[in-house]
Structures are given as C-alpha cells and as structure tokens.
Amino acid sequence: MKNYIKITAAVVALGFISCEPEFDNPVEDNGFYTSGTADFTNYVAVGNSLTAGYADGALYITGQENSYPNIMANQFALAGGGEFTQPLVNDNTGGLLLGGTQITENRLVLAFDAEGNPGPVRLEGTPTTDVANNIGGPFNNMGVPGAKSFHLGAAGYGNVAGVASGAANPYFARFATSANATVIGDAASLNPTFFSLWIGNNDILSYATSGGSGVDQTGNLDPSTYEPNDITDPNVFASVYSAQVNALSAGGAKGALVNIADVTSIPYFTTVPTQTIPLDAATAGALNAQFTLYNTQVLPGFVAAGLLTQEEADLRAINFQAGVNFPIMMDDDLTDLTDILISQGIPAATAGLLGQLRQVKSDDLVVLTASSVIGTLADPENPQSVIGVAVPLGDQFVLTATEQARVAAAAAAYNAVIEGLAAQNDLAFVDAKSALGRVAETGVAFNGGVLTSQFVTGGAFSLDGVHPSPRGYAFTANAIITAVNAQYGSTIPTVDIGNYATVTLHNN
C-alpha cells in the first residue's frame, strides 16, 4: 500500500517569487517619524530561533536578513535608531559544521516528486559555517535557535567544547564572548536603550513537536534535570524571565515583551488530517474481524478485572469503516497492558502492539512529519505492515488532546508572567498569541492578498511548518511595532508584508 498522505498546493508558483524587502516609507523620510518616550539608538533583540530569523529548518543568510528584529531595526532607523548587527552565517545552505563535520541539516526548499506533487526537501550542498570558528560578539540580534528560557542565563551555553555532547548550543558557540558567557549577560553588556524579548516557545514546543515524548516538569524546580523535550515548570520560567527583564532594563531601557502562541496556530500541527487511511468496505470489514476478540473480550475483561476504566476501554476500541479512517497509534498516556497480555499467553510482539493501542481521535493533532510515515510499510518485505493500519503510528507523531492540555496550561502560565511583567515594568506587551491566532483562524488581509497559516500556500510560514517565512516575520515585526507605538507614543511605520517572500523552490 502506498503512502496515502500527499501535501498538495495549488498554483504554488505564484508565491515563489523572491524579492528583497521594501518598506512602506523610504529612508529620506527620516525625521518625520518620532521615537516618543522610547530611545531606539541601541536596539538589542533577545530570544530563540524566532528572533534569529531561523526558517525552513535551518539558519541561513536570507532568513537572518528577514528576521523580525532586522526589519524592526530598519524601521527604527527612521526615528533615530542606530546600527543593528547580526551574527550572519556564511551561506544560504543552512547547515552547520563542527570542526569540518556537518552537525545540522541544510535548509528546506520546495521540490516536486515524479508525480508532480510539491513538498519540502533538504537543499543539497556542503555548508561553510563552522561553529568552531568564533566570530566574536555580542551582536544586537541575540537570538539563539534552540534556546529555552533557562538557557539564556546558563554559563557555558556557548562553550564550543560542549557542542558535540549537547552540553552547549552550536549557534551561540559561534558568537559567545567567552566559554562561560551567558546569552543574557552578553546582551546586557551592550547597554541597550531598547530591547525585545521573545523567549519561552521552546519550553513547550519541543514537547509538542515530539508528540509529547517528553515529561511535563511542572513541580520540578531544577531545570538541570530536564531532558530536551520536557515542559519547563512555570515557576522556573517566571524566575528566569523576571531576571532577564531586569537585566535588559537595568540601564533604563524601554522594551517589548512578546508572549507565546498556541501550537494549534502553526501548520506543523494542522496540515496532516486526523483521518488519513482510505479503505473500502471489504478491507474495513477484514480489519475489524482481526480486532473482534480485542474489542469484545480483551477490553471488557480488563474493565471487569479493574485494570481499565470503561472510559479508557472505550477510547481503546478499534473500528474501521468504508471511507477515510483514523490510523491506529500508540499512546503512552494509556495503561500499558503489554506485560499483562504476555502473562495471558499473548505473543510478545502482539502484546507490544496492543499494549497502548488506540485509534487517532478527531481532537488529536497529527504532526507534519507523519505525512512521510502514514501508509508506508514498516517492513518493506511485508505488504501487510502498513503503518496506521496494521502497525501503529508512533506516539511521537501525534500530539494527543491530553498532551495538548499540558502544553496549553504551561503556555497560559508563561503568558501570565510575560503580561504581568510588561505591566509592572511599563514595557510594551505584544500579544503574538492573538496575532497568530488571527492568521490561523481567519487570515489577515494585506496589500496584495491574505496571509494564512496554510502550509506552503498561506504565506505566513516557512517549509518547516513552525518558523515564519520572510512575509510571516514582516507580519511579526508589524505586530511588535504597533505595540511599541501604542506604549511609547512613537510613530514607527509598519512595513508592507506583501513585499516579502514566502517559500522558495531554490537557493536564493
């Protein structure tokens, strides 16, 4: 059985025209715009990959040039803003090297398969950015891809000696001022007159993109014990975030604090439908016959024995029908019945498949990377081993409703901290959650079209389904500029997002 998931896009070529940014107002208008009570002379941006300009699954020059802080800095220049420096990588290929060995993948570009279907593929070529070569720092753009909130204050996070083991961040290793430098320390050393802080996304995002494969660490106040895909405790976030705001505003700097968007607003979680397995009536009937004993005897027996609740038994029941079906999946939040099934004489392989089995539900989110897995063969030599039909889809490919609730609870707690500190410190508050929600729910009109979160064709997101396209970063810059103007009485002009590119077919 062939892969049933095809990500298609109509008239995609219309969105591929790459262009250099053009701003609403030319530089000669300098002097017409005002900074209000803010001072944009020395703008410093702190954050993670979103601040760095990461896109298409990599960091590359064009993405950095279209980062929202760089767009903002160009607009700030119209009202007295000064030079804005960025730790530019060496090429548009996007991968990183460590001592000549490639350690991160190249960027994604759009390509067409033999059947003419468009989809993202990794750009071929060897990158030239070697993180072992420190380029000096700090820079006005202190966005570090992969950084979580507590990483910004971690000494040694940019120590190149720790990159290979995962103890340090390769992106920060390129421009950390010393082996023991911290991101927030280097940023504060620039003595900003204005700053933006957008951090906390990765504190939940790695959990979400891995299908909830980490642990919700709420209640654990020691981040040194966290694994990469864990959710950060809200009290840990509150503590480190408050310290970062204090460090950046210590010299009297004004600034903007940006909150965390819902994961459901990005195409990584909204592109692949929950129902993906097409079956005719005969095939559906044959599959159901295989699960008759499981549905009618095994599950009721576990309920009778007190090993399962009736609610969980109902959740675990398998039922296929003629039409497009929900794939079967493993759910690590379910009671693991594997050992019990083995003890009842069920073969280990079968028991392992049934141990935490259920079908995907309509309120689950199937992640973008599942598109290359569902409907393929787990064993190329076995035509019956169709993933999603006979072989469960791995839990890492589905963010369940239970896992979504954990993400939402943490994000709500983080956002309460961000908004509270903005009010407490008289800083601009940027509601990125609402802004990106509008893009996802209704789309946002601009001069020349409508910006949506639809994968490939919507214009807001790059090919990794998580990070914005240049057009999406322009939208983000406008949202921050609008909040800054409202808070400080400045008159910084926004940009025409239609002048920014979306996704590309080739290296540009």
Sequence and secondary structure as in RCSB ss.txt:
>XXXX:A:sequence
MKNYIKITAAVVALGFISCEPEFDNPVEDNGFYTSGTADFTNYVAVGNSLTAGYADGALYITGQENSYPNIMANQ
FALAGGGEFTQPLVNDNTGGLLLGGTQITENRLVLAFDAEGNPGPVRLEGTPTTDVANNIGGPFNNMGVPGAKSF
HLGAAGYGNVAGVASGAANPYFARFATSANATVIGDAASLNPTFFSLWIGNNDILSYATSGGSGVDQTGNLDPST
YEPNDITDPNVFASVYSAQVNALSAGGAKGALVNIADVTSIPYFTTVPTQTIPLDAATAGALNAQFTLYNTQVLP
GFVAAGLLTQEEADLRAINFQAGVNFPIMMDDDLTDLTDILISQGIPAATAGLLGQLRQVKSDDLVVLTASSVIG
TLADPENPQSVIGVAVPLGDQFVLTATEQARVAAAAAAYNAVIEGLAAQNDLAFVDAKSALGRVAETGVAFNGGV
LTSQFVTGGAFSLDGVHPSPRGYAFTANAIITAVNAQYGSTIPTVDIGNYATVTLHNN
>XXXX:A:secstr
         TTGGGG        SS GGGTTSS  TT   TTEEEEESHHHHT BTTB  HHHHHT HHHHHHHH
HGGGT         S SS  EEETTEE S   EEEEE TTS EEEEE  S   EETTS      SEEE TT  GG
GTT TTTT GGGTTTTSS HHHHTT SSTT  HHHHHHTT  SEEEEE  THHHHHHHHTTS S B TT   GGG
  TT B  HHHHHHHHHHHHHHHHTTS EEEEE    GGGSTTTTSB S  EEE HHHHHHHHHHTHHIIIIIHH
HHHHTTSS HHHHHHH     SEEE  EEE TTS   HHHHHHTT  HHHHHHHTTEEE  TTSEE GGGGGTTT
SBSSTT TT BBTTTB B GGGEE HHHHHHHHHHHHHHHHHHHHHHHHTT EEE HHHHHHHHHHT EEETTEE
EB  TTTSBSB TTSSSB HHHHHHHHHHHHHHHHHHH        GGGS    SS  
